[in-house]
């Protein structure tokens, strides 16, 4: 079949191994000091490895290749980790985080308000208990760094999903549509940066809301690069 798959330029490859570590499916391995696509049927064509490469040795191409074999990838992960995981990283196992109220906290201390894990759009499951009656926060990765009180003003009392349309080859629309459509989401808050590329995240979230067929209150908030909310 003709499909999108990664291509590794071995002449550019510096042998750092970052792409092999970033490939959750195990399609890439280091062979004689160079990155190689060792299993074409393990490559899902989403390109998690692309942004990890410091020398831009990885690109996409469309060519004849075996179909992505999700079951084979799943079996390989189970053999490697001994458990069924959503990807190759044990840290992606879904869980709810319960926060205890602290009786006294120093004024300068900031308590995390994150209430679930994982929080990346690509890694979060479509269905999870914490999505029931959830206020959903869809935030660009940089917003939490640009806006100082992000946890208290945005993450608090929300289920948080983060992503960066600039660094991800994946269109978030389909995943967000599935989450909104298959769960009882009460509201959606979209927080993006003022930079033009960040508009893609807001567009994906709005398209997902429309595609879900549900009428859910939503708003878009824009953060400036110097950490202010844009009116």
N, C-alpha and C positions, 0 to 999 in steps of 0.2 A: 504494500500500500504506500501511497505518497503521503507523507506527513512531515510536520515540523520536528526537527531533532537538532541537538547541538553539534557543533563542529569545533574541534580543537586544533589550533595551529601549533604543532609541536616545535616549530622553529622559534616561535615567540615564547613558549612555555619556559618558565624559569625554575620549575620543579618545586615550587613552594608547597604544593599539596592542598591549598585552600579550597580549590574546587572539589576535590575528592571529599573533604570534610563537609562541604556545603551540600553535596548531593545526598539527599535523604534516602534515595532509592538504591544507592550502591552501584550506579551505572558507570562511575568513573573510578579508576584506580591509578596509582603511581607505578609505572613500569620503567625500569632503567632510568629513573630520575625524571621521567616525563609523564604528564597526565594523559591517560588514554581512555577512550570510551570503550569499555570492555564488554558491556551488555547493552546493545541497542534496544532490546525489549524492556530494559529497566528504565530507560530514559522517557520521562513523561512529557518532555518538550516544553516545560514551564520555565526552565532556566534559572533555578535557584543558584546555580554555579556561576552565572554571568557576572553579577556584581561583586563576587568574592575574588575574581581574578585581577591581580594588580597590574598585569601587563596586557589586558584585553586580548587574551589568546583564544577566547571562546566566543563564538557567534552562533546564530541560528542558520539553518539551511532547510529547504524542503526537498526531500528526495525519497527514493524507495527505501523503506525500512520496515522491520517487523513491527506489528502493533504493540503498543505499550501493554505489558502483561502485569496487571495489578496484582493478580493472585500469586504469581511467582515472586514478586517483590515482597508481598505480605509474608509468604513462607520463608523467604530469606531473612527477613527481619526477625521472625519468630525464632529461627535457628540461632541468630546472632545474639538476641537479647533475652530469649527464653519466655517472652510475653508478647502479646499482641499490642502493638503500639501504632498510633496514627501516622508516625513517620519514624525515621531512624534514630531520633533523639529521645532518650528516656524522659527528658524534661518537657515533652509535649503532652504527657498524660493529663487528661482533663481533670480538674478538681475545683471545688469551691473553697474559697478562703474565708474563714470566719474571723472577724476582728473583735477583740474584747475592748470594752470601754475602759480607758485608763483613768484612774481617779485624779491623777495630776500629771501634767506634762509641761516640761519647760517651754516658755513662750517661743524659743527659737527652734524647738523640735518640730519636725513634720512627720506625722504618722501616715503611712501608706493607706490609701483608700481602695486599692485594687481588691476586688472581691471574687475574682475567678482566675484560673490559669488553664490553658494558654490565653494570650490576648491578641496575638497576631491573626489577622483575618484569614490568612492561608492555613494556619494550623488549628484554629478553633473548630470544634465539631459543629455540624449543622444543627443537631439536636442535643441539648444538655439541660439538666434540671434548672440551672440558673437563668435560662432564657424565659422561664414561666413568669408572666407579669413583669417583665423587665423593662426598665428605661434603658435604651441602648445608646451608648456613646460610640460613634465612629470617628476616630481621630487620626490625623496624619502624624507620623512618627515624630516629627520635629516640634510639634505643638507643646509637648510636655517639657521640652527643654527651653523653649522660647518664653513660655508663660510660667512665672514663678510659682503661683499658687494653683497649679493645674489639678493636683489631687483633690483639694478641698472644693474648688469651684466647678470641676467637671467630672472627675472620676467618682466622687462620692455619690453613693446611691445609684450608681449606673453599672451596667455590664459593659466592659470596655473592649472595643475592637480597634486595632491599630494597623496601619499599613502605609506604604509609600509608593505611589504610582510612578514615580520617577525611577526607582530602582527595581521595580517588579515588572516582569513581562506579562504578568497575569492581569486580566481584566476582573476587577472585584465584583462586577455587577451580578454575575451568576451566583456566586457564593452568598452575597448579601441578600439576594432575592430568596434563596432557599431558606436562609435563617429567618427572615421576616415572614415568609409565607408559611413556614412549618412550626412557628412558635407564637405564643401570645405576647407580642411586643406591645407595650403601652405607649411608648414615645421614642422618637429617634432624634438625637442631637449630633450634628456633624460639625466637627471642629477642624479647620484647615488653616494652612499658612497663606499669607497673601501672595506668595510666589505663583506664577501662572501654572506651573506643572501640577500644583496641588489641587487645581480645579477639577482634575480628573477624578479625584477621590470623592468630592462632593457630587459630581455628575453621576458616578457609579452608584452612590447611595440613593440619590433621588430617582434614578432609573429603576433601582431595585424596589423602592417604595411603590412606584407606578406599576411595575410588573407583578408585584405581589397581589394586587387587586384589593388591598386593604386601605382603609382610611385611618391613618395614624398621624397624630400631631408630630411635626418635625420642624427643625430650624437649622440654619447654617450659621456658624460663628467663625469669623476670620481673625486670625492672630497676626500681628505685624512682626517683622523680623527683630524688632527691638522690644518685643514682649508686651504689646498693648492689644486690647480688643478693638478691632476696626469698626467704627460706627457705620 
